Amino acid sequence: MFNLSGKTALVTGGASGIGFETVMRLLKEGCRVAVWDASEAGIEKARTLLIDFKERLLWRRVDIADINAVRDEADFLRSTWESPQILINNAGVMRRGLYTEGSEADWQLTMDVNLGGTLHTICAFLPDMYAKDEGHVVNISSAAGMLGVSGLSVYAASKWAVHGLTDSLREEAFTKGSRVRFSSIHPFYIATGLFEGARIKGLGSILVPQVKNHDVIAKAIVESALKRGKVKVYRPRSLFLIDLLKGFLPYPAFAAFVRFLKVQESMNYHKDNQKGDRK
């Protein structure tokens, strides 16, 4: 198990939700944590809640979709502290609705933040990790990064891309003989926050229950990915069945099973007042 004490971490989207809970866990592990978030109001609220840890926190308002802003803030972080050994790419946006109901602006924002922002931060810090032969990049993908979900087409596309990116970077590190590690996190619908209300009903709810809260995912990031070095982390754990069944079943049979579980109706119960929020 890896010791995190004394490490420098960067968490994007760290002022709320999964990011905030992850920041708290990293602080308790003895890390100092840089928090990038696009919301000034979110930062101020989080800063108040974590005032006791102020000596080990660096708050910065950053739009990770802007490559120039990421480069500037990366330089600031290096000059203020150091290049992080831990990078948690958590920031994301979601626009629900059928593909034909969406707009080009919505599609672009989703890809710019969820995929583009992840690319930008990795580009900013991965060379430093390789140079030191040390570091861990944790990318938040999704259950929607493992199978297609009606009403989440562009979001799913961005999370499939993050999943594939993480796997490819891991192989690149192996080829280089580097000890830099890469993990992807795959949460199902969380009962509160960005996906509030979304759920599977009936038998599917037994096989793949809602995630109780954001800290379940934060714990998975810190305990399973960072400390135990797991490369793919599913919450709930039963989500691994997706990969298992896709490996054994012909796709039509797999798709029929997913439809039998009514996964494709899951976004029908989503609370519209969460639409478009960053997590």
N, C-alpha and C positions, 0 to 999 in steps of 0.2 A: 504494500500500500504506500502510495506516495505522500510525502509530508508537504503540505502547502504553506506552512508557516514561513513568513518572510518573503514569499513570492509577490510579485507585482502582477495584478490582473486588470484587464479592461473588459467591462461589460457594456455592450451597446443596448439601448433601450432599457437602461438599468434603473429608471426612476419609478417604475410601476410593474405590476404583474410578475411574471416569471423573473424578469431582470432584477427587480427590487429584492425578491426573496433570495435570489442567487447572491446578490451583493451582501445581504445580511449573513448568509452562510459562509461566504468567503472571509468576511471580517472576523467571524467567530473562529475561523481556522487560523487566523493570524496574518492574513494577507493585507496588503494595502491595495485599494481598489480605485481605479479611475472609472468614472461613470459618464458615458456619453448618452445624451437623450435629446430628442428634437423639441421637447416640451419644456419651456422655461417654468411654467406653473408646476409641472410635474417634478422638476428638479427642486424647486423651492419647498414643496411639500415633503419630498423624500429627505431633503437636507435637514428639515426640522425633526423628522422621525429618527434620524441617525446622528443627531448632534453629539452623542457620546463618543462617536467614532471619528470625529471630524479630522483628527490628526492623520488618519489613514485613509482619507477619502479625497478625491479630486473630482469636482463636479464641472462638467463642460457641456454647453449646449452645442450640439453638432448634428447637422443633417448628413447622414452617412451616404445618401444618394449623390451628394456633391463630392466628386473625387478631389477637387482642390481643397475643400474644407477638411476632408480626411487627411490629406497630406500635411496641411498646416497644423492640424491638431496632433497628428502623430509626431511632428517635430517638437511641438510644445510639450508633449508628454515625455519625450526622450530627454529634453533639456531640463524639465522640472524634476522628474524622477528617473526613469529609465525606460527602455523598451520592455513591454510586458512579456512575461513568460507564459501567461495564461490569457487567451483571447476567447471571450464568449460572445458569439454573434447571435444576439437574441432579438434585436430590433426588427419589427415587421409590421406590415399593414395587411388588411383583408377587406376585400369588397365582395359581398355575397351577391347571388343572383345568377341567372342563366347567362351564358356567354353573350347571347344576342341582346341581352338587356343592359350590358355594360357599355362603357364609353372608352374611347382611346385613351383619355386622360387617366381613367381608373386602371386600365391595363398597364399603362406606362409606369404609373406610380408604384403599383404592386411589384413589377419587375425591377424597377430602379432601386427600391428599398430592400426587398427581400433577397434578390440575387445580386444586384449591383452593389448595394451597401456591403454585403458579405465579401464580394470580390475586392472592393476598395480597401477594407480593413486588413484582409489577409495580405494583399499586395503591400500594404504599408509596413507590416510587421514580420511577415514570414522570412524575408532575407536576414533580419536580425536573429531570428530563431535558428535558422540554418547556420549562420556564422558562429553562434554559441553552442550549436548542437544540443539545444534545449528548448522546450516549449510545448504547449498543448493548445490546439485550436478546437473549440467546441462549437459546432454549428447547429442551431435549432432548426430542424426540418419539421416534419409533421407526419401524422398518420396519412394525411393527404399527399405526402411525398412518397407514398408506397402504393397507392391505388387511386384511380380516378373517382372523384366525388361530384355528383350533380350539384350545381349551384356554387362550385368552388373551382371552376376550370382554370382560371389564370393564377389564382392562389396556389392550386395544386401544381401547376406548371412551374412556378417559382420554387416550390418546396422539393419537387422532383429534381430540379436543377441543383439546389443546395445539397441534396442527398448525393447526387452523382459527382458533384464537385468534391465533396468530402472524401468519397471513396477513391477518386482519382488522385487527389493530393496525397492520400495515405500511400498509394502505390508509388507515387513519385518520390516520397521520402524514403521508402524501402529501397528503391532503385539507387538513390543517392547514398544509401548506407547511413541515413540520418536518424537520430533518436527523437526528432520532433514527432509528436503524436497528433492524430486527428480523430474526432468522435462526432457522430451525428446523433441528435436526440429526436425522438419521434413521439410527441404527445398526441393522445386522442383529445376529444373535446373536454375542456376544463369547465367545471360547473359555473364559474364566474369569469367575468372579463370579456375578452374578445369574442369568445364563442358561447356566451351565456345563452342557455335555452336549447342549443343544438344537442341532439342525442339520438341514439337508436332505441327504438321501442321493441318490446317483446323479447324473443329468445336472444336477439343480438345484444340487448342490454345486460344479459347475464354473461355472455361470452366476452364482451368488450364494454365494461361499465364506464361511465363518466369518470374523469379524474376529479378528485374532491376539491383541490385548490392548487394555487400556483406553487406552493411550497413542495408539493409532491414532485414537481418537475425540477425545482431548484435542488432538492435532495438528490435526485437522480443525476443531475449535472455534477454536483460536488462529490457525492459518495461513489457513484458508479463510474462516471466518465473520468473525472480528474484523479480521484484517489485509487480507484481499482483499475483504471486504464481500459475500460470497456469501449469498444469502437462503435457499437450501435446500442442505444439504450431505448427501450420501448416502455411507455407508460399509458395504460396498464400493460403489464408484462405479456398479457395474452395477445398483444398486437404482433408478436413474433410469428403467430399462426399465419399472418398474411404472407410473409416470405416463405414459410413452410409449404402452404397450400399452393402458392404460385409455382413452386418448384416441382410439385407432384401432379397437379391437375392441368389438363389442357385449358387454355384460356376460356373457352366458352363455358366449361364446367365451373371454373373459378368465378366468372362473372355471374353465373346463375346462382351460385351459393351466396355471393355478396348481395344480390338482389333479393334472395330469399330472406336474408337477415334484415332487409329494408334499410341498408346503409344509404341507399340513394334518396331516401326520404328524410334523412337526418337533419338537413339544413332547413327543412320546412318549419322547424320549431325554434329556430334561432330568433333571438330578441333583436328586432330591427334597430333599437336605439343604440346598439353596439356597432352598427355598420361603420366600417372605415376607420375605427380607432387604431392607433398604433399600440402594440403590446409591450 
